[in-house]
Amino acid sequence: MEIRKASIYEKFNCIADKCPENCCKGWRIHIDDDTVQKYLEMKGLKGVCIRLFMHTDDFMPYFSKKSIRCPLMTHDRYCSIQRRIGEDFMPEICRRFPRDMRNYGAFAEYHLDLSCTHAAFLMLENRDAEKLIISEGTSDLPVFGNNEDEDFLKTLDESRREMLSLFEYSKGFGIDGLDNAFKRALDIATSDHFRALSVQNPESGKNTGPGLFPLPLEILNEMVNNSLYKDRMLYYSPFFYSLFRQYFKYFDSLTPTKGKHRYRAYLEAFINGYPDIIPHMYEYVRYSIEREYLTTFEDYSFIKRILDTLLCANVILLLETVYFTRHKQMSMQTEARIISLCERRARHNDYILKKLSDTFKLDTNMFRRDLSPNFTPKPHQEPSSE
């Protein structure tokens, strides 16, 4: 079968205690069934200690997150299970993270999850490298999902290829160029939606809409205040918390009009002072769509996949602008840190993503057409809207 690997996949090695945003903090660590069984069978004091930290919520075992970090994380930021018992006894998610592997049947793809700071850094550092490295091989991964429609998968693959071409950076491109690219990508996703319904898209090519990138500060402000920010951030990432507090300092007392002008001025200063932000934003969007869009093969969330990336990219740009305005400098390491924290807070939290999406749709009055991005097709039949 065809094996497709992101060029950064084989370059990843965990930097452990050198990571500024350790993956053992700020997460609920879910434990897979096989690992739970190992813990239940483990004898002695080590087994007792591990079981004391296990909890269950909605039938999903996990390590308690009351202390903000995994209770089995050592004072020097290592996993005590890995160090004292062995890597085979770590939960599967801990052994695999940030590797993201999917077997689609006809081919398998391997990426890195950008909620890992080092993975995000590799993505930025290697933006000019070959994107997907293709080879022949075999995969022992279970097939992703239950959809067996190979023609549909091929259509999605072609749509994704068209989308990715929209976000290929070229010298002379500006940050505003992402606006038209996102609009075109949403048109492609909308067409895929109607194609899955076996009906013609009545508004193909008419997805002009308001400005999508960068979004107006008024919309971003609602997203920050109603979804993204919480005081508890201080405990698991003082750095992330400080970015939001600085945002409030710059914008909280302004009217929407003044806020809009100030954000635009700060953004222009950021781009002038750190021009690499433009190709980096293109690469972030391109990589995110490359990694995420084919999951539509299982859940038919065509439009949601593009919206998720659009919203995350806008939040990342906002917080990077805030950081640059405060410190008058930026580096790839800092960019990667902000990207990974936004991915953790939004991309990996369905509740937050939904609130962001609801705010966006309400304030922009987009998608007034009867588009349900999460409809579920009937098995082995033509998909239909719920």
GIPE-V510733 format. One record per pair of residues at least 6 apart in sequence whose ideal C-beta (glycine too) atoms are under 8 Angstrom apart, sorted by sequence separation. I is the first residue (numbers start at 1). J is the second residue. If there is no record, write none. Layout:
i: <I,I>
j: <J,J>
//
This chain:
i: <41,55,56,73,74,102,113,114,147,194,195,210,271,295,296,324,346,347,360,361,377,378,54,55,63,64,72,73,88,101,102,112,194,233,234,270,271,323,345,346,376,377,31,39,42,54,55,63,72,81,82,87,101,193,194,233,251,254,375,42,54,55,63,70,72,74,81,101,114,296,375,53,54,100,101,112,191,231,295,320,346,375,376,39,40,53,79,99,100,112,167,190,233,251,323,375,39,82,99,100,250,251,293,99,100,190,191,292,293,372,98,99,167,190,320,372,39,79,98,166,229,320,323,370,97,98,228,250,289,292,98,187,190,289,292,36,53,98,166,167,187,320,53,97,166,319,187,224,288,289,98,163,186,288,50,163,316,31,109,186,224,316,319,183,285,288,36,163,183,288,162,163,183,186,316,315,63,285,159,183,284,30,31,159,182,221,312,30,31,50,108,182,312,315,30,31,159,179,281,284,29,108,131,159,179,28,29,178,179,217,312,28,178,281,311,312,29,103,156,281,28,155,176,27,46,101,103,105,175,218,221,308,46,102,103,104,105,175,217,308,101,103,104,155,216,277,29,103,218,315,26,102,127,217,218,311,25,26,27,105,217,220,277,25,106,152,216,24,25,105,217,308,311,24,217,311,22,42,106,25,105,106,24,104,214,308,311,39,267,270,274,307,310,22,38,270,273,280,24,214,277,304,307,35,267,270,276,22,24,35,263,266,269,270,273,274,280,284,35,266,269,273,274,276,35,273,19,34,263,266,277,17,32,266,17,31,32,270,16,17,30,32,16,29,30,29,303,29,307,303,304,303,304,247,302,247,250,301,300,301,23,300,23,244,247,250,299,300,243,246,300,246,299,300,243,243,246,300,12,12,228,223,9,224,23,175,223,23,220,224,220,243,21,175,20,213,19,212,220,239,19,215,12,213,214,9,213,217,240,9,175,239,4,6,9,15,175,178,182,214,2,3,4,5,6,8,14,174,178,181,185,189,192,196,213,214,237,1,2,3,4,5,6,173,240,1,2,4,6,12,173,175,196,1,3,12,178,193,169,173,193,12,169,192,193,8,11,190,169,189,190,8,168,169,189,8,11,167,167,189,169,186,189,228,8,167,168,228,7,167,186,8,185,186,7,164,167,7,7,182,228,6,7,164,227,6,7,163,164,5,6,4,5,182,227,228,4,160,226,227,4,5,160,163,3,2,3,223,227,2,3,160,223,226,2,3,159,160,1,178,1,3,223,1,156,157,222,223,1,156,156,219,153,156,219,222,175,163,153,219,152,215,218,219,147,144,147,127,145,146,212,127,144,145,144,145,210,131,209,210,124,127,210,209,132,124,131,123,124,123,68,123,203,68,69,202,68,114,114,114,111,193,111,111,193,190,196,109,198,109,197,198,197,196,197,197,104,100,102,102,104,125,124,26,25,26,121,124,25,121,124,123,120,121,124,21,120,120,21,118,20,117,120,117,120,119,117,117,120,116,114,115,114,115,114,115,113,115,148,114,115,146,6,6,6,20,21,20,27,26,21,21,21>
j: <47,61,62,79,80,108,119,120,153,200,201,216,277,301,302,330,352,353,366,367,383,384,61,62,70,71,79,80,95,108,109,119,201,240,241,277,278,330,352,353,383,384,39,47,50,62,63,71,80,89,90,95,109,201,202,241,259,262,383,51,63,64,72,79,81,83,90,110,123,305,384,63,64,110,111,122,201,241,305,330,356,385,386,50,51,64,90,110,111,123,178,201,244,262,334,386,51,94,111,112,262,263,305,112,113,203,204,305,306,385,112,113,181,204,334,386,54,94,113,181,244,335,338,385,113,114,244,266,305,308,115,204,207,306,309,54,71,116,184,185,205,338,72,116,185,338,207,244,308,309,119,184,207,309,72,185,338,54,132,209,247,339,342,207,309,312,61,188,208,313,188,189,209,212,342,342,91,313,188,212,313,60,61,189,212,251,342,61,62,81,139,213,343,346,62,63,191,211,313,316,62,141,164,192,212,62,63,212,213,251,346,63,213,316,346,347,65,139,192,317,65,192,213,65,84,139,141,143,213,256,259,346,85,141,142,143,144,214,256,347,141,143,144,195,256,317,70,144,259,356,68,144,169,259,260,353,68,69,70,148,260,263,320,69,150,196,260,69,70,150,262,353,356,70,263,357,69,89,153,73,153,154,73,153,263,357,360,89,317,320,324,357,360,73,89,321,324,332,77,267,330,357,360,89,321,324,330,77,79,90,318,321,324,325,328,329,335,339,91,322,325,329,330,332,92,330,77,92,321,324,335,76,91,325,77,91,92,330,77,78,91,93,78,91,93,93,367,94,373,371,373,373,374,318,373,319,322,373,373,374,97,374,98,319,322,325,374,375,319,322,376,323,376,377,322,323,326,383,98,99,315,311,99,315,115,267,315,116,314,318,315,338,117,271,117,310,117,310,318,337,118,314,112,313,314,110,314,318,341,111,277,341,107,109,112,118,278,281,285,317,106,107,108,109,110,112,118,278,282,285,289,293,296,300,317,318,341,106,107,108,109,110,111,278,345,107,108,110,112,118,279,281,302,108,110,119,285,300,278,282,302,122,279,302,303,119,122,302,282,302,303,122,282,283,303,123,126,282,283,305,286,303,306,345,126,285,286,346,126,286,306,129,306,307,129,286,289,130,131,306,352,131,132,289,352,132,133,289,290,132,133,132,133,310,355,356,133,289,355,356,134,135,290,293,134,134,135,355,359,135,136,293,356,359,136,137,293,294,136,313,137,139,359,138,293,294,359,360,139,294,296,359,294,297,360,363,317,306,297,363,297,360,363,364,297,295,298,279,297,298,364,280,297,298,298,299,364,286,364,365,280,283,366,366,290,283,290,283,284,284,232,287,369,235,236,369,236,284,287,288,287,371,290,291,373,371,377,291,382,294,382,383,383,383,384,385,294,291,294,295,297,332,332,236,236,237,332,335,237,333,336,336,335,336,339,237,336,337,239,336,239,336,339,337,340,340,339,340,343,340,339,340,340,343,343,344,343,347,380,347,348,379,287,290,291,333,337,337,344,344,340,341,344>
//
